[in-house]
Amino acid sequence: MRVKCILCEIIEQLDDENPLAKRLRNRPIHTYMCQRCHDRIAERTKERLETGKFRLYRDKQLEEEW
Ligand SMILES: [Zn+2]
C-alpha cells in the first residue's frame, strides 16, 4: 500500500505484509511517519529529555545551595 508521511508528505510504498501497513489499514486516520521524520522526532525527544534532566540536576544543586 502507498502511505504518505504526515510530516514531510513523502509517499512511500509499504509491503502489505508489513505489520505497520496492516495497522494503518485498520485505522481511519493514517498517521504514517517516514523513517527520516521518525528519527528526527526521536532525536528531538531525546534532546528534550536530556535538557529536562539537566534542568532537574540544576534545580537539585540550587536546593543544595540553600
Ligand atoms: Zn517524513
PDB file of the backbone (N, CA, C, O) and the ligand in Angstrom, with CONECT records:
HET     ZN  A 101       1
ATOM      1  N   MET A   1       0.835  -1.200   0.000  1.00  0.00           N
ATOM      2  CA  MET A   1       0.000   0.000   0.000  1.00  0.00           C
ATOM      3  C   MET A   1       0.871   1.252   0.000  1.00  0.00           C
ATOM      4  O   MET A   1       2.009   1.243   0.469  1.00  0.00           O
ATOM      5  N   ARG A   2       0.310   2.313  -0.533  1.00  0.00           N
ATOM      6  CA  ARG A   2       1.035   3.572  -0.542  1.00  0.00           C
ATOM      7  C   ARG A   2       0.678   4.379   0.702  1.00  0.00           C
ATOM      8  O   ARG A   2      -0.495   4.510   1.051  1.00  0.00           O
ATOM      9  N   VAL A   3       1.679   4.908   1.354  1.00  0.00           N
ATOM     10  CA  VAL A   3       1.430   5.706   2.554  1.00  0.00           C
ATOM     11  C   VAL A   3       2.112   7.050   2.400  1.00  0.00           C
ATOM     12  O   VAL A   3       3.118   7.186   1.702  1.00  0.00           O
ATOM     13  N   LYS A   4       1.544   8.031   3.062  1.00  0.00           N
ATOM     14  CA  LYS A   4       2.076   9.379   2.971  1.00  0.00           C
ATOM     15  C   LYS A   4       2.518   9.816   4.370  1.00  0.00           C
ATOM     16  O   LYS A   4       1.762   9.708   5.336  1.00  0.00           O
ATOM     17  N   CYS A   5       3.724  10.299   4.459  1.00  0.00           N
ATOM     18  CA  CYS A   5       4.238  10.761   5.744  1.00  0.00           C
ATOM     19  C   CYS A   5       3.473  12.014   6.164  1.00  0.00           C
ATOM     20  O   CYS A   5       3.299  12.940   5.372  1.00  0.00           O
ATOM     21  N   ILE A   6       3.021  12.036   7.405  1.00  0.00           N
ATOM     22  CA  ILE A   6       2.222  13.174   7.859  1.00  0.00           C
ATOM     23  C   ILE A   6       3.067  14.434   8.014  1.00  0.00           C
ATOM     24  O   ILE A   6       2.527  15.539   8.063  1.00  0.00           O
ATOM     25  N   LEU A   7       4.383  14.278   8.091  1.00  0.00           N
ATOM     26  CA  LEU A   7       5.234  15.437   8.319  1.00  0.00           C
ATOM     27  C   LEU A   7       5.800  16.024   7.036  1.00  0.00           C
ATOM     28  O   LEU A   7       5.589  17.202   6.749  1.00  0.00           O
ATOM     29  N   CYS A   8       6.512  15.222   6.264  1.00  0.00           N
ATOM     30  CA  CYS A   8       7.131  15.773   5.062  1.00  0.00           C
ATOM     31  C   CYS A   8       6.325  15.427   3.812  1.00  0.00           C
ATOM     32  O   CYS A   8       6.670  15.865   2.714  1.00  0.00           O
ATOM     33  N   GLU A   9       5.249  14.642   3.969  1.00  0.00           N
ATOM     34  CA  GLU A   9       4.319  14.301   2.886  1.00  0.00           C
ATOM     35  C   GLU A   9       4.968  13.523   1.761  1.00  0.00           C
ATOM     36  O   GLU A   9       4.503  13.561   0.622  1.00  0.00           O
ATOM     37  N   ILE A  10       6.038  12.819   2.077  1.00  0.00           N
ATOM     38  CA  ILE A  10       6.669  11.953   1.096  1.00  0.00           C
ATOM     39  C   ILE A  10       5.798  10.698   0.967  1.00  0.00           C
ATOM     40  O   ILE A  10       5.254  10.205   1.955  1.00  0.00           O
ATOM     41  N   ILE A  11       5.678  10.196  -0.247  1.00  0.00           N
ATOM     42  CA  ILE A  11       4.888   8.984  -0.465  1.00  0.00           C
ATOM     43  C   ILE A  11       5.821   7.784  -0.489  1.00  0.00           C
ATOM     44  O   ILE A  11       6.810   7.762  -1.222  1.00  0.00           O
ATOM     45  N   GLU A  12       5.494   6.800   0.313  1.00  0.00           N
ATOM     46  CA  GLU A  12       6.319   5.600   0.353  1.00  0.00           C
ATOM     47  C   GLU A  12       5.460   4.372   0.141  1.00  0.00           C
ATOM     48  O   GLU A  12       4.248   4.384   0.356  1.00  0.00           O
ATOM     49  N   GLN A  13       6.117   3.321  -0.283  1.00  0.00           N
ATOM     50  CA  GLN A  13       5.424   2.065  -0.539  1.00  0.00           C
ATOM     51  C   GLN A  13       5.691   1.112   0.614  1.00  0.00           C
ATOM     52  O   GLN A  13       6.840   0.801   0.929  1.00  0.00           O
ATOM     53  N   LEU A  14       4.616   0.653   1.237  1.00  0.00           N
ATOM     54  CA  LEU A  14       4.761  -0.318   2.324  1.00  0.00           C
ATOM     55  C   LEU A  14       4.296  -1.678   1.836  1.00  0.00           C
ATOM     56  O   LEU A  14       3.280  -1.794   1.150  1.00  0.00           O
ATOM     57  N   ASP A  15       5.044  -2.692   2.195  1.00  0.00           N
ATOM     58  CA  ASP A  15       4.647  -4.055   1.882  1.00  0.00           C
ATOM     59  C   ASP A  15       3.322  -4.363   2.595  1.00  0.00           C
ATOM     60  O   ASP A  15       3.152  -4.023   3.766  1.00  0.00           O
ATOM     61  N   ASP A  16       2.403  -4.995   1.895  1.00  0.00           N
ATOM     62  CA  ASP A  16       1.108  -5.316   2.505  1.00  0.00           C
ATOM     63  C   ASP A  16       1.250  -6.225   3.715  1.00  0.00           C
ATOM     64  O   ASP A  16       0.390  -6.231   4.596  1.00  0.00           O
ATOM     65  N   GLU A  17       2.316  -6.980   3.761  1.00  0.00           N
ATOM     66  CA  GLU A  17       2.539  -7.874   4.897  1.00  0.00           C
ATOM     67  C   GLU A  17       3.203  -7.160   6.063  1.00  0.00           C
ATOM     68  O   GLU A  17       3.332  -7.723   7.150  1.00  0.00           O
ATOM     69  N   ASN A  18       3.618  -5.939   5.841  1.00  0.00           N
ATOM     70  CA  ASN A  18       4.231  -5.142   6.900  1.00  0.00           C
ATOM     71  C   ASN A  18       3.202  -4.889   8.007  1.00  0.00           C
ATOM     72  O   ASN A  18       2.108  -4.395   7.732  1.00  0.00           O
ATOM     73  N   PRO A  19       3.544  -5.221   9.247  1.00  0.00           N
ATOM     74  CA  PRO A  19       2.595  -5.007  10.355  1.00  0.00           C
ATOM     75  C   PRO A  19       2.119  -3.566  10.444  1.00  0.00           C
ATOM     76  O   PRO A  19       0.987  -3.298  10.847  1.00  0.00           O
ATOM     77  N   LEU A  20       2.982  -2.653  10.067  1.00  0.00           N
ATOM     78  CA  LEU A  20       2.630  -1.236  10.095  1.00  0.00           C
ATOM     79  C   LEU A  20       1.552  -0.937   9.055  1.00  0.00           C
ATOM     80  O   LEU A  20       0.628  -0.166   9.314  1.00  0.00           O
ATOM     81  N   ALA A  21       1.675  -1.550   7.885  1.00  0.00           N
ATOM     82  CA  ALA A  21       0.688  -1.361   6.827  1.00  0.00           C
ATOM     83  C   ALA A  21      -0.670  -1.885   7.274  1.00  0.00           C
ATOM     84  O   ALA A  21      -1.699  -1.257   7.028  1.00  0.00           O
ATOM     85  N   LYS A  22      -0.664  -3.040   7.934  1.00  0.00           N
ATOM     86  CA  LYS A  22      -1.909  -3.628   8.432  1.00  0.00           C
ATOM     87  C   LYS A  22      -2.552  -2.703   9.452  1.00  0.00           C
ATOM     88  O   LYS A  22      -3.768  -2.508   9.451  1.00  0.00           O
ATOM     89  N   ARG A  23      -1.725  -2.137  10.321  1.00  0.00           N
ATOM     90  CA  ARG A  23      -2.244  -1.259  11.369  1.00  0.00           C
ATOM     91  C   ARG A  23      -2.842   0.002  10.757  1.00  0.00           C
ATOM     92  O   ARG A  23      -3.892   0.480  11.184  1.00  0.00           O
ATOM     93  N   LEU A  24      -2.150   0.534   9.743  1.00  0.00           N
ATOM     94  CA  LEU A  24      -2.638   1.761   9.100  1.00  0.00           C
ATOM     95  C   LEU A  24      -3.949   1.506   8.366  1.00  0.00           C
ATOM     96  O   LEU A  24      -4.831   2.365   8.328  1.00  0.00           O
ATOM     97  N   ARG A  25      -4.066   0.320   7.786  1.00  0.00           N
ATOM     98  CA  ARG A  25      -5.294  -0.024   7.071  1.00  0.00           C
ATOM     99  C   ARG A  25      -6.477  -0.097   8.024  1.00  0.00           C
ATOM    100  O   ARG A  25      -7.601   0.236   7.647  1.00  0.00           O
ATOM    101  N   ASN A  26      -6.234  -0.527   9.246  1.00  0.00           N
ATOM    102  CA  ASN A  26      -7.324  -0.696  10.216  1.00  0.00           C
ATOM    103  C   ASN A  26      -7.733   0.601  10.891  1.00  0.00           C
ATOM    104  O   ASN A  26      -8.715   0.647  11.631  1.00  0.00           O
ATOM    105  N   ARG A  27      -6.984   1.636  10.633  1.00  0.00           N
ATOM    106  CA  ARG A  27      -7.294   2.902  11.295  1.00  0.00           C
ATOM    107  C   ARG A  27      -7.866   3.898  10.311  1.00  0.00           C
ATOM    108  O   ARG A  27      -7.394   4.006   9.180  1.00  0.00           O
ATOM    109  N   PRO A  28      -8.893   4.631  10.745  1.00  0.00           N
ATOM    110  CA  PRO A  28      -9.477   5.643   9.868  1.00  0.00           C
ATOM    111  C   PRO A  28      -8.505   6.799   9.604  1.00  0.00           C
ATOM    112  O   PRO A  28      -8.495   7.371   8.514  1.00  0.00           O
ATOM    113  N   ILE A  29      -7.722   7.124  10.571  1.00  0.00           N
ATOM    114  CA  ILE A  29      -6.750   8.205  10.382  1.00  0.00           C
ATOM    115  C   ILE A  29      -5.380   7.590  10.153  1.00  0.00           C
ATOM    116  O   ILE A  29      -4.872   6.844  10.990  1.00  0.00           O
ATOM    117  N   HIS A  30      -4.799   7.906   9.029  1.00  0.00           N
ATOM    118  CA  HIS A  30      -3.486   7.370   8.722  1.00  0.00           C
ATOM    119  C   HIS A  30      -2.409   8.258   9.303  1.00  0.00           C
ATOM    120  O   HIS A  30      -2.245   9.408   8.895  1.00  0.00           O
ATOM    121  N   THR A  31      -1.698   7.731  10.232  1.00  0.00           N
ATOM    122  CA  THR A  31      -0.659   8.533  10.859  1.00  0.00           C
ATOM    123  C   THR A  31       0.698   7.896  10.590  1.00  0.00           C
ATOM    124  O   THR A  31       1.418   7.484  11.499  1.00  0.00           O
ATOM    125  N   TYR A  32       1.008   7.837   9.321  1.00  0.00           N
ATOM    126  CA  TYR A  32       2.292   7.256   8.956  1.00  0.00           C
ATOM    127  C   TYR A  32       3.394   8.312   9.037  1.00  0.00           C
ATOM    128  O   TYR A  32       3.211   9.460   8.632  1.00  0.00           O
ATOM    129  N   MET A  33       4.515   7.901   9.558  1.00  0.00           N
ATOM    130  CA  MET A  33       5.680   8.784   9.608  1.00  0.00           C
ATOM    131  C   MET A  33       6.840   8.054   8.964  1.00  0.00           C
ATOM    132  O   MET A  33       7.135   6.919   9.340  1.00  0.00           O
ATOM    133  N   CYS A  34       7.505   8.672   8.005  1.00  0.00           N
ATOM    134  CA  CYS A  34       8.615   8.009   7.346  1.00  0.00           C
ATOM    135  C   CYS A  34       9.790   7.885   8.323  1.00  0.00           C
ATOM    136  O   CYS A  34       9.837   8.551   9.357  1.00  0.00           O
ATOM    137  N   GLN A  35      10.718   7.025   7.967  1.00  0.00           N
ATOM    138  CA  GLN A  35      11.824   6.736   8.878  1.00  0.00           C
ATOM    139  C   GLN A  35      12.620   7.995   9.214  1.00  0.00           C
ATOM    140  O   GLN A  35      13.058   8.174  10.351  1.00  0.00           O
ATOM    141  N   ARG A  36      12.803   8.860   8.225  1.00  0.00           N
ATOM    142  CA  ARG A  36      13.605  10.071   8.452  1.00  0.00           C
ATOM    143  C   ARG A  36      12.947  10.987   9.473  1.00  0.00           C
ATOM    144  O   ARG A  36      13.612  11.490  10.379  1.00  0.00           O
ATOM    145  N   CYS A  37      11.643  11.206   9.328  1.00  0.00           N
ATOM    146  CA  CYS A  37      10.927  12.057  10.282  1.00  0.00           C
ATOM    147  C   CYS A  37      10.880  11.371  11.638  1.00  0.00           C
ATOM    148  O   CYS A  37      11.018  12.015  12.678  1.00  0.00           O
ATOM    149  N   HIS A  38      10.686  10.083  11.618  1.00  0.00           N
ATOM    150  CA  HIS A  38      10.637   9.322  12.859  1.00  0.00           C
ATOM    151  C   HIS A  38      11.939   9.516  13.631  1.00  0.00           C
ATOM    152  O   HIS A  38      11.930   9.763  14.837  1.00  0.00           O
ATOM    153  N   ASP A  39      13.057   9.401  12.917  1.00  0.00           N
ATOM    154  CA  ASP A  39      14.370   9.576  13.552  1.00  0.00           C
ATOM    155  C   ASP A  39      14.526  10.991  14.086  1.00  0.00           C
ATOM    156  O   ASP A  39      15.067  11.208  15.170  1.00  0.00           O
ATOM    157  N   ARG A  40      14.041  11.950  13.301  1.00  0.00           N
ATOM    158  CA  ARG A  40      14.168  13.349  13.697  1.00  0.00           C
ATOM    159  C   ARG A  40      13.387  13.614  14.985  1.00  0.00           C
ATOM    160  O   ARG A  40      13.876  14.289  15.892  1.00  0.00           O
ATOM    161  N   ILE A  41      12.175  13.076  15.051  1.00  0.00           N
ATOM    162  CA  ILE A  41      11.347  13.247  16.246  1.00  0.00           C
ATOM    163  C   ILE A  41      12.004  12.563  17.439  1.00  0.00           C
ATOM    164  O   ILE A  41      12.050  13.112  18.540  1.00  0.00           O
ATOM    165  N   ALA A  42      12.508  11.366  17.204  1.00  0.00           N
ATOM    166  CA  ALA A  42      13.149  10.617  18.285  1.00  0.00           C
ATOM    167  C   ALA A  42      14.338  11.401  18.818  1.00  0.00           C
ATOM    168  O   ALA A  42      14.574  11.464  20.025  1.00  0.00           O
ATOM    169  N   GLU A  43      15.081  11.996  17.892  1.00  0.00           N
ATOM    170  CA  GLU A  43      16.253  12.783  18.284  1.00  0.00           C
ATOM    171  C   GLU A  43      15.835  13.985  19.127  1.00  0.00           C
ATOM    172  O   GLU A  43      16.459  14.303  20.139  1.00  0.00           O
ATOM    173  N   ARG A  44      14.764  14.645  18.685  1.00  0.00           N
ATOM    174  CA  ARG A  44      14.286  15.828  19.405  1.00  0.00           C
ATOM    175  C   ARG A  44      13.771  15.448  20.795  1.00  0.00           C
ATOM    176  O   ARG A  44      14.006  16.157  21.773  1.00  0.00           O
ATOM    177  N   THR A  45      13.069  14.326  20.864  1.00  0.00           N
ATOM    178  CA  THR A  45      12.553  13.853  22.146  1.00  0.00           C
ATOM    179  C   THR A  45      13.705  13.557  23.092  1.00  0.00           C
ATOM    180  O   THR A  45      13.650  13.863  24.283  1.00  0.00           O
ATOM    181  N   LYS A  46      14.742  12.957  22.539  1.00  0.00           N
ATOM    182  CA  LYS A  46      15.907  12.611  23.342  1.00  0.00           C
ATOM    183  C   LYS A  46      16.563  13.884  23.873  1.00  0.00           C
ATOM    184  O   LYS A  46      16.940  13.964  25.042  1.00  0.00           O
ATOM    185  N   GLU A  47      16.693  14.880  22.988  1.00  0.00           N
ATOM    186  CA  GLU A  47      17.293  16.147  23.397  1.00  0.00           C
ATOM    187  C   GLU A  47      16.481  16.797  24.509  1.00  0.00           C
ATOM    188  O   GLU A  47      17.030  17.323  25.477  1.00  0.00           O
ATOM    189  N   ARG A  48      15.152  16.749  24.349  1.00  0.00           N
ATOM    190  CA  ARG A  48      14.287  17.366  25.340  1.00  0.00           C
ATOM    191  C   ARG A  48      14.428  16.653  26.679  1.00  0.00           C
ATOM    192  O   ARG A  48      14.452  17.281  27.737  1.00  0.00           O
ATOM    193  N   LEU A  49      14.520  15.339  26.611  1.00  0.00           N
ATOM    194  CA  LEU A  49      14.684  14.563  27.837  1.00  0.00           C
ATOM    195  C   LEU A  49      15.997  14.926  28.516  1.00  0.00           C
ATOM    196  O   LEU A  49      16.062  15.060  29.738  1.00  0.00           O
ATOM    197  N   GLU A  50      17.041  15.083  27.707  1.00  0.00           N
ATOM    198  CA  GLU A  50      18.344  15.410  28.271  1.00  0.00           C
ATOM    199  C   GLU A  50      18.333  16.811  28.875  1.00  0.00           C
ATOM    200  O   GLU A  50      18.923  17.050  29.928  1.00  0.00           O
ATOM    201  N   THR A  51      17.651  17.734  28.192  1.00  0.00           N
ATOM    202  CA  THR A  51      17.526  19.086  28.725  1.00  0.00           C
ATOM    203  C   THR A  51      16.761  19.064  30.036  1.00  0.00           C
ATOM    204  O   THR A  51      17.105  19.761  30.991  1.00  0.00           O
ATOM    205  N   GLY A  52      15.712  18.243  30.061  1.00  0.00           N
ATOM    206  CA  GLY A  52      14.908  18.107  31.275  1.00  0.00           C
ATOM    207  C   GLY A  52      15.739  17.584  32.425  1.00  0.00           C
ATOM    208  O   GLY A  52      15.640  18.056  33.558  1.00  0.00           O
ATOM    209  N   LYS A  53      16.561  16.597  32.109  1.00  0.00           N
ATOM    210  CA  LYS A  53      17.430  16.016  33.124  1.00  0.00           C
ATOM    211  C   LYS A  53      18.396  17.065  33.644  1.00  0.00           C
ATOM    212  O   LYS A  53      18.649  17.173  34.844  1.00  0.00           O
ATOM    213  N   PHE A  54      18.932  17.842  32.693  1.00  0.00           N
ATOM    214  CA  PHE A  54      19.891  18.879  33.039  1.00  0.00           C
ATOM    215  C   PHE A  54      19.262  19.892  33.989  1.00  0.00           C
ATOM    216  O   PHE A  54      19.861  20.301  34.983  1.00  0.00           O
ATOM    217  N   ARG A  55      18.013  20.291  33.645  1.00  0.00           N
ATOM    218  CA  ARG A  55      17.319  21.274  34.475  1.00  0.00           C
ATOM    219  C   ARG A  55      17.053  20.701  35.879  1.00  0.00           C
ATOM    220  O   ARG A  55      17.222  21.376  36.895  1.00  0.00           O
ATOM    221  N   LEU A  56      16.637  19.449  35.888  1.00  0.00           N
ATOM    222  CA  LEU A  56      16.383  18.802  37.178  1.00  0.00           C
ATOM    223  C   LEU A  56      17.653  18.785  38.018  1.00  0.00           C
ATOM    224  O   LEU A  56      17.637  19.025  39.225  1.00  0.00           O
ATOM    225  N   TYR A  57      18.743  18.495  37.335  1.00  0.00           N
ATOM    226  CA  TYR A  57      20.020  18.423  38.034  1.00  0.00           C
ATOM    227  C   TYR A  57      20.385  19.793  38.625  1.00  0.00           C
ATOM    228  O   TYR A  57      20.849  19.898  39.760  1.00  0.00           O
ATOM    229  N   ARG A  58      20.156  20.850  37.804  1.00  0.00           N
ATOM    230  CA  ARG A  58      20.476  22.198  38.288  1.00  0.00           C
ATOM    231  C   ARG A  58      19.575  22.618  39.457  1.00  0.00           C
ATOM    232  O   ARG A  58      20.025  23.233  40.424  1.00  0.00           O
ATOM    233  N   ASP A  59      18.279  22.264  39.335  1.00  0.00           N
ATOM    234  CA  ASP A  59      17.350  22.589  40.419  1.00  0.00           C
ATOM    235  C   ASP A  59      17.800  21.935  41.713  1.00  0.00           C
ATOM    236  O   ASP A  59      17.723  22.520  42.794  1.00  0.00           O
ATOM    237  N   LYS A  60      18.270  20.711  41.571  1.00  0.00           N
ATOM    238  CA  LYS A  60      18.706  19.985  42.750  1.00  0.00           C
ATOM    239  C   LYS A  60      19.923  20.693  43.377  1.00  0.00           C
ATOM    240  O   LYS A  60      20.038  20.815  44.597  1.00  0.00           O
ATOM    241  N   GLN A  61      20.817  21.149  42.498  1.00  0.00           N
ATOM    242  CA  GLN A  61      22.001  21.849  43.001  1.00  0.00           C
ATOM    243  C   GLN A  61      21.614  23.138  43.721  1.00  0.00           C
ATOM    244  O   GLN A  61      22.175  23.472  44.765  1.00  0.00           O
ATOM    245  N   LEU A  62      20.628  23.870  43.139  1.00  0.00           N
ATOM    246  CA  LEU A  62      20.176  25.101  43.768  1.00  0.00           C
ATOM    247  C   LEU A  62      19.623  24.823  45.167  1.00  0.00           C
ATOM    248  O   LEU A  62      19.872  25.564  46.118  1.00  0.00           O
ATOM    249  N   GLU A  63      18.878  23.745  45.254  1.00  0.00           N
ATOM    250  CA  GLU A  63      18.312  23.375  46.548  1.00  0.00           C
ATOM    251  C   GLU A  63      19.430  23.125  47.562  1.00  0.00           C
ATOM    252  O   GLU A  63      19.327  23.492  48.733  1.00  0.00           O
ATOM    253  N   GLU A  64      20.481  22.503  47.086  1.00  0.00           N
ATOM    254  CA  GLU A  64      21.569  22.181  47.988  1.00  0.00           C
ATOM    255  C   GLU A  64      22.333  23.432  48.430  1.00  0.00           C
ATOM    256  O   GLU A  64      22.945  23.463  49.498  1.00  0.00           O
ATOM    257  N   GLU A  65      22.279  24.480  47.561  1.00  0.00           N
ATOM    258  CA  GLU A  65      22.982  25.714  47.924  1.00  0.00           C
ATOM    259  C   GLU A  65      22.269  26.485  49.025  1.00  0.00           C
ATOM    260  O   GLU A  65      22.868  27.297  49.731  1.00  0.00           O
ATOM    261  N   TRP A  66      20.969  26.211  49.154  1.00  0.00           N
ATOM    262  CA  TRP A  66      20.179  26.963  50.142  1.00  0.00           C
ATOM    263  C   TRP A  66      20.640  26.708  51.567  1.00  0.00           C
ATOM    264  O   TRP A  66      20.076  27.267  52.508  1.00  0.00           O
TER     265      TRP A  66
HETATM  266 ZN    ZN A 101       8.609  12.261   6.614  1.00  0.00          ZN2+
END
